[in-house]
Amino acid sequence: MLAGFKHLNRLEQVLARAEFGNDYQEGLMCDYAGNVVEGVMSNLFIINAAGEICTPDLSQCGIAGIMRRFIIHVLEKYGIRRHICTLELKDIEQAQALFITNSLIGIWPVREFSGQYYGIPSLIRKLQMDVKALS
């Protein structure tokens, strides 16, 4: 019932964060089927092998953050296709680039996930500048 709504109950995120302590800056949350939904404190975007931007579907669980909505709007403004879809861990591992967002951190490019290293394409830098212009 609360899928996609921002609310004050953060118990799932608190428990997930406790799993990795200070070893990592962020972790990924999956649904019961094992699909990637979001970060513990962020929304996730990937740039796949075809250069398309994808972000997880949050219609069943997860929180659609303000920054996620802003990034989707900016991508539309630039005419860049984006997909809201189901993402599996293999999609993350095969991605060209990853970035996470929230209203406090803006955009964080992901440099490494599970031993896979990612570059920071110019699109991510451009989006970071758009976020910086908000302040």
Secondary structure, 3 states (H helix, E strand, C coil): CCCECCCCCCHHHHHHHHHHCCCCCCCEEECCCCCEEEECCCEEEEECCCCCEEEECCCCCCECCHHHHHHHHHHHHCCCCEEEECECHHHHHHCCEEEEEECCCEEEECCEECCEECCCCHHHHHHHHHHHCCC
